[in-house]
Amino acid sequence: MKTNADLSHPELKNTCERDCAFTLTDLLVVMATLAILAAVILPALAGTGGNGTRTVCLNNLRQLGMALNMYVGENQDTMPWPNWGQDSSPPCPRGWLYGGTPNLPYNLYTGILAIDTTNWPMHRVDNLKLGVYWQYIQNPDVFMCPVDALSVGTALWDQRNNKLSTYVMNGASAFYPSFGNNIYGYKTCKMSQIWSPQCIINWEPNPNTGNNFNDGANYPDAIGGPSMVFHVTGVNVLAVGGSTRFMSFADSVGEMNHNPKGQYTTGLGLLWWNPITRDGHGTGE
């Protein structure tokens, strides 16, 4: 994690205003409706093979998108902390997924498979309640792709520090901080600073690679970016505006490779969209 950018940078200021398309009441009604429909149709969809599980996963992301936009609407357009890093001094704030340090997901990472497997159904809700999304989504299964849920109790799953969610958040909203995650005072950008509502905020990383689940956020690079592991031919992603889509492998690779660090000719991408740098990357990356 990286960078030394100046917080007085003019792009850190809210430079534009967006009209609200929905009121908070509208969004709550829609979320309640989705929850009812999910309870009725998603068990059937999950049994229909690859397309069914992909649909369940996209519905999960859609609900995460609604939670994001309700949170932003209630917090002066400010994006939630992406659970980037685990600093203890000063402690990280509450994030989208779980509480700040020292409340890193507890009782879920003992390193002993049998204990972690036993603790997971008992303590995952306790941990999710500490995150800011729980007030909008009080269903732990929404945070897990049904394909990934099959890995619970395996040795590979037990290596994850964060076992709460299949999905990770784009660290661009916190400017990809490094050299101590408090380099920007745990600031996050305003949603209106993000150049396009199609910019990607959540995806499923490769569970077989490195520390992709060491916390709740990743770089959108070839290591921690969207992976085809769960859906074979492409990846499910959520945009900051709340839309979801199944992105082809070629498109996801193109976005991960968009605008290599230090090259400014092509503008910000949909994955690399850090609003305080010209290339969308982190300054200390």
TORSEKE-137807 format. One record per residue (C-alpha): x, y, z; residue number from 1. Coordinates in steps of 0.25 Angstrom, whole numbers. Layout:
<atoms>
{c1=X | c2=Y | c3=Z | tormi=NUM}
...
</atoms>
This chain:
<atoms>
{c1=0 | c2=0 | c3=0 | tormi=1}
{c1=5 | c2=14 | c3=-4 | tormi=2}
{c1=7 | c2=29 | c3=-6 | tormi=3}
{c1=10 | c2=43 | c3=-1 | tormi=4}
{c1=0 | c2=51 | c3=-9 | tormi=5}
{c1=-4 | c2=65 | c3=-4 | tormi=6}
{c1=-18 | c2=65 | c3=3 | tormi=7}
{c1=-20 | c2=80 | c3=-2 | tormi=8}
{c1=-20 | c2=75 | c3=-16 | tormi=9}
{c1=-32 | c2=82 | c3=-23 | tormi=10}
{c1=-37 | c2=69 | c3=-28 | tormi=11}
{c1=-40 | c2=64 | c3=-14 | tormi=12}
{c1=-50 | c2=75 | c3=-13 | tormi=13}
{c1=-65 | c2=72 | c3=-17 | tormi=14}
{c1=-65 | c2=78 | c3=-31 | tormi=15}
{c1=-78 | c2=74 | c3=-36 | tormi=16}
{c1=-92 | c2=71 | c3=-31 | tormi=17}
{c1=-101 | c2=60 | c3=-35 | tormi=18}
{c1=-116 | c2=60 | c3=-35 | tormi=19}
{c1=-122 | c2=49 | c3=-26 | tormi=20}
{c1=-130 | c2=39 | c3=-35 | tormi=21}
{c1=-136 | c2=32 | c3=-23 | tormi=22}
{c1=-140 | c2=36 | c3=-9 | tormi=23}
{c1=-135 | c2=28 | c3=3 | tormi=24}
{c1=-149 | c2=23 | c3=5 | tormi=25}
{c1=-150 | c2=18 | c3=-10 | tormi=26}
{c1=-137 | c2=11 | c3=-8 | tormi=27}
{c1=-141 | c2=4 | c3=4 | tormi=28}
{c1=-154 | c2=-1 | c3=-2 | tormi=29}
{c1=-146 | c2=-6 | c3=-14 | tormi=30}
{c1=-136 | c2=-14 | c3=-5 | tormi=31}
{c1=-148 | c2=-20 | c3=3 | tormi=32}
{c1=-154 | c2=-24 | c3=-10 | tormi=33}
{c1=-141 | c2=-30 | c3=-15 | tormi=34}
{c1=-139 | c2=-38 | c3=-2 | tormi=35}
{c1=-153 | c2=-44 | c3=-3 | tormi=36}
{c1=-151 | c2=-48 | c3=-17 | tormi=37}
{c1=-137 | c2=-54 | c3=-14 | tormi=38}
{c1=-143 | c2=-62 | c3=-3 | tormi=39}
{c1=-153 | c2=-68 | c3=-13 | tormi=40}
{c1=-145 | c2=-70 | c3=-26 | tormi=41}
{c1=-130 | c2=-71 | c3=-22 | tormi=42}
{c1=-131 | c2=-85 | c3=-17 | tormi=43}
{c1=-137 | c2=-89 | c3=-30 | tormi=44}
{c1=-126 | c2=-81 | c3=-38 | tormi=45}
{c1=-115 | c2=-87 | c3=-30 | tormi=46}
{c1=-119 | c2=-101 | c3=-35 | tormi=47}
{c1=-119 | c2=-98 | c3=-50 | tormi=48}
{c1=-104 | c2=-99 | c3=-52 | tormi=49}
{c1=-94 | c2=-88 | c3=-56 | tormi=50}
{c1=-104 | c2=-78 | c3=-61 | tormi=51}
{c1=-112 | c2=-79 | c3=-48 | tormi=52}
{c1=-100 | c2=-77 | c3=-39 | tormi=53}
{c1=-96 | c2=-65 | c3=-47 | tormi=54}
{c1=-109 | c2=-59 | c3=-46 | tormi=55}
{c1=-109 | c2=-61 | c3=-31 | tormi=56}
{c1=-96 | c2=-54 | c3=-30 | tormi=57}
{c1=-100 | c2=-42 | c3=-39 | tormi=58}
{c1=-112 | c2=-41 | c3=-30 | tormi=59}
{c1=-103 | c2=-40 | c3=-18 | tormi=60}
{c1=-94 | c2=-29 | c3=-24 | tormi=61}
{c1=-107 | c2=-22 | c3=-28 | tormi=62}
{c1=-111 | c2=-21 | c3=-13 | tormi=63}
{c1=-97 | c2=-17 | c3=-9 | tormi=64}
{c1=-98 | c2=-6 | c3=-19 | tormi=65}
{c1=-111 | c2=-1 | c3=-13 | tormi=66}
{c1=-105 | c2=-1 | c3=1 | tormi=67}
{c1=-93 | c2=7 | c3=-5 | tormi=68}
{c1=-102 | c2=17 | c3=-10 | tormi=69}
{c1=-111 | c2=18 | c3=2 | tormi=70}
{c1=-98 | c2=20 | c3=11 | tormi=71}
{c1=-93 | c2=31 | c3=1 | tormi=72}
{c1=-106 | c2=38 | c3=2 | tormi=73}
{c1=-106 | c2=38 | c3=17 | tormi=74}
{c1=-92 | c2=42 | c3=18 | tormi=75}
{c1=-90 | c2=55 | c3=10 | tormi=76}
{c1=-86 | c2=48 | c3=-3 | tormi=77}
{c1=-74 | c2=41 | c3=4 | tormi=78}
{c1=-70 | c2=27 | c3=0 | tormi=79}
{c1=-69 | c2=17 | c3=11 | tormi=80}
{c1=-55 | c2=12 | c3=16 | tormi=81}
{c1=-51 | c2=0 | c3=8 | tormi=82}
{c1=-45 | c2=-8 | c3=19 | tormi=83}
{c1=-32 | c2=-5 | c3=13 | tormi=84}
{c1=-21 | c2=-10 | c3=23 | tormi=85}
{c1=-21 | c2=-13 | c3=37 | tormi=86}
{c1=-13 | c2=-1 | c3=44 | tormi=87}
{c1=-15 | c2=-1 | c3=59 | tormi=88}
{c1=-9 | c2=12 | c3=62 | tormi=89}
{c1=-17 | c2=20 | c3=59 | tormi=90}
{c1=-27 | c2=10 | c3=57 | tormi=91}
{c1=-35 | c2=8 | c3=44 | tormi=92}
{c1=-49 | c2=13 | c3=44 | tormi=93}
{c1=-61 | c2=4 | c3=42 | tormi=94}
{c1=-61 | c2=0 | c3=27 | tormi=95}
{c1=-72 | c2=-5 | c3=17 | tormi=96}
{c1=-70 | c2=-20 | c3=22 | tormi=97}
{c1=-65 | c2=-20 | c3=36 | tormi=98}
{c1=-61 | c2=-12 | c3=48 | tormi=99}
{c1=-47 | c2=-4 | c3=49 | tormi=100}
{c1=-35 | c2=-9 | c3=57 | tormi=101}
{c1=-35 | c2=-16 | c3=67 | tormi=102}
{c1=-48 | c2=-21 | c3=61 | tormi=103}
{c1=-42 | c2=-28 | c3=49 | tormi=104}
{c1=-51 | c2=-41 | c3=47 | tormi=105}
{c1=-49 | c2=-48 | c3=60 | tormi=106}
{c1=-51 | c2=-63 | c3=64 | tormi=107}
{c1=-49 | c2=-66 | c3=49 | tormi=108}
{c1=-34 | c2=-67 | c3=47 | tormi=109}
{c1=-28 | c2=-76 | c3=57 | tormi=110}
{c1=-20 | c2=-84 | c3=47 | tormi=111}
{c1=-27 | c2=-97 | c3=52 | tormi=112}
{c1=-37 | c2=-102 | c3=41 | tormi=113}
{c1=-46 | c2=-109 | c3=50 | tormi=114}
{c1=-47 | c2=-97 | c3=59 | tormi=115}
{c1=-49 | c2=-87 | c3=48 | tormi=116}
{c1=-60 | c2=-96 | c3=41 | tormi=117}
{c1=-67 | c2=-97 | c3=54 | tormi=118}
{c1=-66 | c2=-82 | c3=57 | tormi=119}
{c1=-70 | c2=-77 | c3=43 | tormi=120}
{c1=-85 | c2=-79 | c3=44 | tormi=121}
{c1=-86 | c2=-74 | c3=58 | tormi=122}
{c1=-77 | c2=-62 | c3=57 | tormi=123}
{c1=-78 | c2=-57 | c3=43 | tormi=124}
{c1=-91 | c2=-49 | c3=46 | tormi=125}
{c1=-84 | c2=-43 | c3=58 | tormi=126}
{c1=-73 | c2=-38 | c3=50 | tormi=127}
{c1=-82 | c2=-33 | c3=38 | tormi=128}
{c1=-90 | c2=-25 | c3=49 | tormi=129}
{c1=-78 | c2=-16 | c3=51 | tormi=130}
{c1=-78 | c2=-12 | c3=36 | tormi=131}
{c1=-86 | c2=0 | c3=31 | tormi=132}
{c1=-93 | c2=-8 | c3=21 | tormi=133}
{c1=-100 | c2=-17 | c3=31 | tormi=134}
{c1=-110 | c2=-7 | c3=34 | tormi=135}
{c1=-115 | c2=-8 | c3=20 | tormi=136}
{c1=-112 | c2=-23 | c3=17 | tormi=137}
{c1=-115 | c2=-32 | c3=29 | tormi=138}
{c1=-113 | c2=-45 | c3=21 | tormi=139}
{c1=-99 | c2=-51 | c3=22 | tormi=140}
{c1=-101 | c2=-59 | c3=10 | tormi=141}
{c1=-102 | c2=-47 | c3=1 | tormi=142}
{c1=-87 | c2=-45 | c3=3 | tormi=143}
{c1=-83 | c2=-58 | c3=-2 | tormi=144}
{c1=-84 | c2=-63 | c3=-16 | tormi=145}
{c1=-91 | c2=-77 | c3=-16 | tormi=146}
{c1=-79 | c2=-83 | c3=-23 | tormi=147}
{c1=-69 | c2=-78 | c3=-13 | tormi=148}
{c1=-78 | c2=-83 | c3=-2 | tormi=149}
{c1=-75 | c2=-97 | c3=-6 | tormi=150}
{c1=-60 | c2=-94 | c3=-1 | tormi=151}
{c1=-64 | c2=-92 | c3=13 | tormi=152}
{c1=-57 | c2=-102 | c3=22 | tormi=153}
{c1=-45 | c2=-105 | c3=12 | tormi=154}
{c1=-31 | c2=-102 | c3=15 | tormi=155}
{c1=-30 | c2=-92 | c3=4 | tormi=156}
{c1=-41 | c2=-84 | c3=10 | tormi=157}
{c1=-35 | c2=-85 | c3=24 | tormi=158}
{c1=-23 | c2=-77 | c3=19 | tormi=159}
{c1=-32 | c2=-65 | c3=17 | tormi=160}
{c1=-31 | c2=-54 | c3=28 | tormi=161}
{c1=-44 | c2=-48 | c3=23 | tormi=162}
{c1=-54 | c2=-60 | c3=22 | tormi=163}
{c1=-67 | c2=-51 | c3=22 | tormi=164}
{c1=-68 | c2=-47 | c3=7 | tormi=165}
{c1=-65 | c2=-53 | c3=-7 | tormi=166}
{c1=-65 | c2=-38 | c3=-12 | tormi=167}
{c1=-54 | c2=-28 | c3=-9 | tormi=168}
{c1=-55 | c2=-13 | c3=-11 | tormi=169}
{c1=-46 | c2=-4 | c3=-20 | tormi=170}
{c1=-36 | c2=3 | c3=-12 | tormi=171}
{c1=-37 | c2=15 | c3=-22 | tormi=172}
{c1=-48 | c2=21 | c3=-13 | tormi=173}
{c1=-37 | c2=23 | c3=-2 | tormi=174}
{c1=-26 | c2=27 | c3=-12 | tormi=175}
{c1=-18 | c2=14 | c3=-11 | tormi=176}
{c1=-11 | c2=18 | c3=2 | tormi=177}
{c1=3 | c2=13 | c3=5 | tormi=178}
{c1=14 | c2=15 | c3=15 | tormi=179}
{c1=4 | c2=14 | c3=26 | tormi=180}
{c1=-11 | c2=13 | c3=22 | tormi=181}
{c1=-13 | c2=26 | c3=30 | tormi=182}
{c1=-5 | c2=34 | c3=20 | tormi=183}
{c1=-18 | c2=42 | c3=16 | tormi=184}
{c1=-24 | c2=42 | c3=30 | tormi=185}
{c1=-33 | c2=30 | c3=26 | tormi=186}
{c1=-40 | c2=40 | c3=16 | tormi=187}
{c1=-49 | c2=34 | c3=5 | tormi=188}
{c1=-53 | c2=42 | c3=-8 | tormi=189}
{c1=-67 | c2=47 | c3=-11 | tormi=190}
{c1=-75 | c2=39 | c3=-20 | tormi=191}
{c1=-77 | c2=51 | c3=-29 | tormi=192}
{c1=-61 | c2=51 | c3=-31 | tormi=193}
{c1=-62 | c2=38 | c3=-38 | tormi=194}
{c1=-61 | c2=41 | c3=-53 | tormi=195}
{c1=-72 | c2=31 | c3=-57 | tormi=196}
{c1=-83 | c2=24 | c3=-50 | tormi=197}
{c1=-78 | c2=11 | c3=-58 | tormi=198}
{c1=-65 | c2=11 | c3=-50 | tormi=199}
{c1=-64 | c2=-2 | c3=-43 | tormi=200}
{c1=-64 | c2=-3 | c3=-28 | tormi=201}
{c1=-66 | c2=-18 | c3=-25 | tormi=202}
{c1=-61 | c2=-31 | c3=-31 | tormi=203}
{c1=-57 | c2=-45 | c3=-28 | tormi=204}
{c1=-42 | c2=-47 | c3=-27 | tormi=205}
{c1=-35 | c2=-60 | c3=-29 | tormi=206}
{c1=-36 | c2=-68 | c3=-16 | tormi=207}
{c1=-23 | c2=-76 | c3=-20 | tormi=208}
{c1=-14 | c2=-64 | c3=-21 | tormi=209}
{c1=-6 | c2=-58 | c3=-10 | tormi=210}
{c1=-13 | c2=-49 | c3=0 | tormi=211}
{c1=-25 | c2=-45 | c3=-8 | tormi=212}
{c1=-33 | c2=-47 | c3=5 | tormi=213}
{c1=-24 | c2=-41 | c3=15 | tormi=214}
{c1=-34 | c2=-30 | c3=17 | tormi=215}
{c1=-46 | c2=-24 | c3=10 | tormi=216}
{c1=-40 | c2=-17 | c3=-2 | tormi=217}
{c1=-30 | c2=-19 | c3=-13 | tormi=218}
{c1=-22 | c2=-13 | c3=-25 | tormi=219}
{c1=-29 | c2=-16 | c3=-38 | tormi=220}
{c1=-17 | c2=-22 | c3=-44 | tormi=221}
{c1=-13 | c2=-35 | c3=-50 | tormi=222}
{c1=-12 | c2=-41 | c3=-36 | tormi=223}
{c1=-23 | c2=-35 | c3=-28 | tormi=224}
{c1=-33 | c2=-31 | c3=-39 | tormi=225}
{c1=-45 | c2=-38 | c3=-45 | tormi=226}
{c1=-43 | c2=-53 | c3=-46 | tormi=227}
{c1=-50 | c2=-63 | c3=-55 | tormi=228}
{c1=-48 | c2=-74 | c3=-44 | tormi=229}
{c1=-63 | c2=-74 | c3=-40 | tormi=230}
{c1=-70 | c2=-72 | c3=-53 | tormi=231}
{c1=-60 | c2=-78 | c3=-63 | tormi=232}
{c1=-62 | c2=-69 | c3=-75 | tormi=233}
{c1=-63 | c2=-56 | c3=-69 | tormi=234}
{c1=-65 | c2=-48 | c3=-56 | tormi=235}
{c1=-76 | c2=-41 | c3=-49 | tormi=236}
{c1=-74 | c2=-27 | c3=-45 | tormi=237}
{c1=-81 | c2=-15 | c3=-38 | tormi=238}
{c1=-81 | c2=-1 | c3=-43 | tormi=239}
{c1=-81 | c2=11 | c3=-33 | tormi=240}
{c1=-94 | c2=15 | c3=-39 | tormi=241}
{c1=-101 | c2=2 | c3=-35 | tormi=242}
{c1=-101 | c2=-5 | c3=-48 | tormi=243}
{c1=-95 | c2=-19 | c3=-49 | tormi=244}
{c1=-90 | c2=-27 | c3=-61 | tormi=245}
{c1=-83 | c2=-40 | c3=-65 | tormi=246}
{c1=-70 | c2=-35 | c3=-71 | tormi=247}
{c1=-63 | c2=-44 | c3=-81 | tormi=248}
{c1=-49 | c2=-48 | c3=-78 | tormi=249}
{c1=-43 | c2=-40 | c3=-90 | tormi=250}
{c1=-50 | c2=-27 | c3=-85 | tormi=251}
{c1=-46 | c2=-29 | c3=-70 | tormi=252}
{c1=-31 | c2=-31 | c3=-74 | tormi=253}
{c1=-32 | c2=-19 | c3=-83 | tormi=254}
{c1=-37 | c2=-11 | c3=-71 | tormi=255}
{c1=-26 | c2=-17 | c3=-62 | tormi=256}
{c1=-16 | c2=-13 | c3=-72 | tormi=257}
{c1=-22 | c2=1 | c3=-75 | tormi=258}
{c1=-13 | c2=13 | c3=-74 | tormi=259}
{c1=0 | c2=6 | c3=-68 | tormi=260}
{c1=5 | c2=14 | c3=-56 | tormi=261}
{c1=11 | c2=27 | c3=-61 | tormi=262}
{c1=5 | c2=28 | c3=-74 | tormi=263}
{c1=-6 | c2=38 | c3=-76 | tormi=264}
{c1=-10 | c2=38 | c3=-90 | tormi=265}
{c1=-23 | c2=29 | c3=-89 | tormi=266}
{c1=-29 | c2=36 | c3=-77 | tormi=267}
{c1=-35 | c2=29 | c3=-65 | tormi=268}
{c1=-40 | c2=15 | c3=-66 | tormi=269}
{c1=-52 | c2=7 | c3=-60 | tormi=270}
{c1=-43 | c2=0 | c3=-50 | tormi=271}
{c1=-32 | c2=10 | c3=-49 | tormi=272}
{c1=-39 | c2=22 | c3=-45 | tormi=273}
{c1=-32 | c2=28 | c3=-33 | tormi=274}
{c1=-38 | c2=43 | c3=-34 | tormi=275}
{c1=-25 | c2=49 | c3=-29 | tormi=276}
{c1=-15 | c2=44 | c3=-39 | tormi=277}
{c1=-15 | c2=46 | c3=-54 | tormi=278}
{c1=-13 | c2=31 | c3=-57 | tormi=279}
{c1=-23 | c2=26 | c3=-47 | tormi=280}
{c1=-12 | c2=18 | c3=-39 | tormi=281}
{c1=-6 | c2=21 | c3=-26 | tormi=282}
{c1=5 | c2=30 | c3=-25 | tormi=283}
{c1=14 | c2=21 | c3=-16 | tormi=284}
{c1=9 | c2=8 | c3=-23 | tormi=285}
</atoms>
